[in-house]
Amino acid sequence: MGKWDWQVFLQDTGGGQTYLEWLMSAWGWTLSVALLSLVVALVVGSLIGILRTVPNKGVALFGECWVELFRNIPLLVQIFLWYHVIPSLFLSLRAVPSFLLVVFALGFFTSARVAEQVKAGINALPKGQRYAGLAMGLTLPQTYRYVLLPMAFRIVIPPLTSESMNIIKNSSVAFAVSISEMTMFAMQAQEETSRGIEVYLAVTGLYFISAFAINRLALLIEHKVQVPGTLGGGK
């Protein structure tokens, strides 16, 4: 086995950029897919999670169906459905960039998991809190907004942190529809340079840095919003 050659990243790709510049561009695509998908997942997942706890069987059933649909179909299959099938059914989506189709696919897939966490957080609260809000004259939406959700989201920050880290790793499936993210970079750069060790170690390091940064940020948010007097919440 030859010595490692990290100068491979300074070599020209033949397209007017070095492999390091290509790697940084791929990292940017990975972060863009992951962060936009996370926004979709948090917004949609929170809404679905709330719907699953409202005292209306029809609404709750819709939420259950959403979760079961997106949770039980493999992510890669969902990517292909969004890329190949859905634009054929809805012709207006043919003009949507593949980047956004991947964002929707990954965001909706993760929203099912977020919905589970939000539902669990709301159900973990004493039922008396909902009744107290309604007894004070608040409407049901107001009770959720001002009474239940502020506490529920504090409870679910740790599991949501795990989902946020997972979405960084799951973004690697975007290579399947030719998004130039880090996994695609690694596959192509390894073929072109025959320096698989250096390429995959660099990509692994950037995945780790991305996930670790989200973990630290979520931990900071958790400490900031911790209710005083609870475990870890200070005085």
C-alpha positions in Angstrom: 0.0 0.0 0.0 1.4 3.4 -1.0 1.7 6.4 1.2 -1.3 8.7 1.6 -1.2 11.7 -0.7 -3.3 14.5 0.5 -2.1 16.7 -2.2 -4.6 15.0 -4.4 -7.0 17.7 -3.4 -4.8 20.3 -5.0 -4.9 18.6 -8.3 -7.0 20.0 -11.1 -10.1 18.1 -12.0 -9.9 19.1 -15.6 -12.9 21.3 -15.2 -11.1 24.4 -14.0 -11.2 23.6 -10.3 -9.3 21.5 -7.9 -10.6 18.5 -6.0 -10.6 20.6 -2.8 -12.9 23.2 -4.5 -15.1 20.4 -5.8 -15.3 18.9 -2.3 -16.2 22.3 -0.7 -18.9 22.7 -3.4 -20.2 19.2 -2.7 -20.3 20.0 1.1 -22.3 23.1 0.3 -24.9 21.0 -1.7 -25.0 18.5 1.2 -25.7 21.2 3.8 -28.3 22.9 1.5 -30.2 19.7 0.9 -30.1 18.8 4.6 -31.0 22.2 6.1 -33.9 22.8 3.7 -35.2 19.3 4.2 -34.9 19.9 8.0 -37.1 23.0 7.7 -39.7 21.1 5.7 -39.6 18.2 8.2 -39.9 20.5 11.2 -42.8 22.5 9.8 -44.8 19.6 8.3 -43.9 17.1 11.1 -44.9 19.5 13.8 -48.2 20.1 12.1 -48.9 16.4 11.6 -47.8 15.7 15.2 -50.3 18.2 16.5 -53.1 16.9 14.3 -52.6 13.4 15.7 -53.4 14.7 19.2 -56.5 16.8 18.5 -59.9 15.4 19.7 -61.2 14.8 16.2 -61.0 11.2 14.8 -61.0 12.3 11.2 -58.1 14.8 11.6 -56.2 12.4 13.8 -56.6 9.6 11.2 -55.2 11.9 8.5 -52.1 12.4 10.7 -51.8 8.7 11.3 -52.0 7.9 7.6 -49.4 10.5 6.8 -46.9 9.0 9.3 -47.5 5.4 8.2 -47.2 6.3 4.5 -43.9 8.1 4.7 -42.4 6.0 7.5 -43.0 2.6 5.8 -41.6 3.4 2.3 -37.8 3.3 2.0 -36.2 6.7 1.5 -34.4 5.8 -1.7 -37.7 4.6 -3.2 -39.3 7.9 -2.2 -36.5 9.8 -3.9 -37.2 7.9 -7.1 -40.9 8.4 -6.8 -40.5 12.2 -6.5 -37.9 12.3 -9.3 -39.5 9.9 -11.9 -43.2 9.3 -11.0 -44.7 12.4 -9.4 -43.6 14.8 -12.2 -45.3 12.5 -14.7 -48.5 12.7 -12.7 -48.3 16.4 -12.1 -46.8 18.0 -15.2 -46.2 21.3 -13.5 -43.6 19.7 -11.3 -41.4 18.9 -14.4 -40.0 22.4 -14.2 -39.0 21.9 -10.5 -35.3 21.4 -10.1 -34.3 17.9 -9.0 -32.6 19.6 -6.0 -36.0 20.7 -4.6 -37.6 17.3 -5.4 -35.0 15.7 -3.2 -35.6 18.3 -0.5 -39.4 17.5 -0.5 -38.7 13.7 -0.5 -36.2 13.9 2.4 -38.3 16.5 4.2 -41.5 14.5 4.1 -39.8 11.3 5.0 -38.3 12.9 8.1 -41.6 14.7 8.9 -43.1 11.3 9.8 -40.4 10.8 12.4 -40.7 14.4 13.7 -44.5 13.9 14.0 -43.9 10.9 16.2 -41.7 13.0 18.5 -44.1 16.0 18.6 -47.0 13.7 19.4 -45.1 12.0 22.2 -44.1 15.4 23.6 -47.7 16.6 23.7 -49.0 13.3 25.2 -46.3 13.5 27.9 -47.9 16.6 29.3 -50.5 16.3 32.1 -54.0 16.2 30.5 -55.0 18.9 33.0 -53.0 21.5 31.1 -55.2 21.2 28.1 -58.4 21.3 30.2 -57.1 24.3 32.2 -56.4 26.2 29.0 -59.9 25.5 27.7 -61.4 26.4 31.0 -59.7 29.8 30.9 -61.6 30.6 27.7 -58.8 29.8 25.2 -59.8 28.2 22.0 -58.2 24.8 21.1 -55.7 26.4 18.7 -54.8 28.9 21.4 -54.4 26.2 24.0 -51.9 24.4 21.8 -50.1 27.6 20.9 -49.8 29.1 24.4 -50.0 26.2 26.8 -49.1 22.8 25.2 -46.6 23.4 22.4 -44.1 25.6 24.4 -43.7 22.8 26.9 -43.9 19.9 24.4 -41.1 21.3 22.2 -38.8 21.6 25.2 -39.4 17.9 25.9 -38.7 16.8 22.3 -35.5 18.8 21.6 -33.2 15.9 22.4 -34.9 13.4 20.0 -35.3 16.1 17.4 -31.5 16.6 17.7 -31.1 13.0 16.6 -33.4 13.5 13.6 -31.4 16.6 12.6 -28.2 14.6 12.7 -29.8 11.8 10.7 -31.0 14.1 8.0 -27.4 15.1 7.4 -26.5 11.5 6.8 -29.7 10.7 4.8 -28.9 13.5 2.4 -26.3 11.2 0.9 -29.2 9.5 -1.1 -29.3 12.7 -3.3 -26.5 11.2 -5.4 -29.1 8.8 -6.8 -30.6 11.6 -8.8 -27.3 13.3 -9.7 -27.1 15.9 -7.0 -23.4 16.8 -6.7 -23.3 16.3 -2.9 -20.4 14.7 -1.0 -21.3 11.1 -1.6 -21.3 11.6 -5.4 -18.1 13.6 -5.1 -16.5 10.7 -3.2 -17.5 8.1 -5.8 -16.4 10.2 -8.8 -13.2 11.5 -7.2 -12.1 8.1 -6.1 -12.6 6.8 -9.7 -10.6 9.6 -11.2 -7.7 9.7 -8.7 -7.6 6.2 -7.3 -7.1 7.8 -3.9 -10.1 6.3 -2.2 -8.6 6.4 1.3 -8.0 10.2 1.2 -11.2 11.0 -0.5 -13.5 9.0 1.8 -11.7 10.1 4.9 -12.2 13.7 3.9 -15.8 13.2 3.2 -16.3 11.2 6.4 -14.7 14.1 8.4 -17.0 16.6 6.8 -20.1 14.5 7.6 -18.9 14.2 11.2 -18.3 18.0 11.5 -21.7 18.8 10.1 -23.5 16.4 12.4 -21.5 17.4 15.4 -22.2 21.1 14.8 -25.9 20.4 14.7 -25.6 18.4 18.0 -23.8 21.3 19.7 -26.3 23.9 18.4 -29.2 21.8 19.6 -27.6 21.3 23.0 -27.2 25.0 23.3 -30.8 25.6 22.4 -31.9 22.9 24.9 -30.0 24.7 27.7 -31.5 28.1 26.6 -35.1 27.0 26.7 -34.8 24.6 29.7 -37.5 25.4 32.2 -35.9 26.7 35.5 -36.2 24.3 38.3 -36.3 21.2 36.1 -33.4 18.8 35.7 -30.5 20.7 34.0 -32.6 23.9 33.9 -30.7 25.9 36.5 -32.2 27.8 39.4 
